[in-house]
Amino acid sequence: MNITVNEELLAYIDPLTPDELNALERSLLAEGCRDALVLWGEVLVDGHNRYGLCRKHGIPFNTLQNTSFKSLDDVHLWMIDQHLGRRSVSDFQRGVLALRKKDILGARRQVPHGEGAMPSGDAPELAQPAEPLTSREALAKVARISSNTITQIEKIQKTAAPELVAAIKSGTISINAAATVASLPLEAQVAAVAG
């Protein structure tokens, strides 16, 4: 079986922390790969870490074709929903994922369906349109965080220095504090993170 790792899909969701990756490796070595890797044609959609570790250690794995994907947007929406359903995802990550979902659904209203067709070259069918996320409350509900936190994450995404975003992801600084720091000039943001 030929499995292709798409670098865009690999980078679409934040990577596991070293501790999480080590725990996954221990689990795979002790119990094998219990969950099937999800494919779209030959493209790996879910299970990148499991795939890499299984190949490294020669652990057998199963695959599952998701035939509901009609476009790359469908793949992205599925990935977002999968990660929003996990308990280990931080509030910041939840907000970022909900905002990505909003952008995809908003773009779908403006762009004809069928773009980004299945890699096999088959003629795509129209994907079922999902409800747009037009309010902060709807975004907050999807992300299971407050609408105020969604507003703060939007501000951070627009104005925060990369160092500030990294500090949020590592848990060094809270979303609330980061939203305040994000209103400072970039040099001041970097200094605040270093302090």
PyMOL commands that set and color helices and strands:
alter all, ss='L'
color gray80, all
select helices_A, chain A and resi 7-12+18-31+48-57+72-84+91-110+136-143+147-159+162-170+175-181+186-194
alter helices_A, ss='H'
color red, helices_A
select strands_A, chain A and resi 37-40+43-46+63-65
alter strands_A, ss='S'
color yellow, strands_A
deselect
rebuild
show_as cartoon
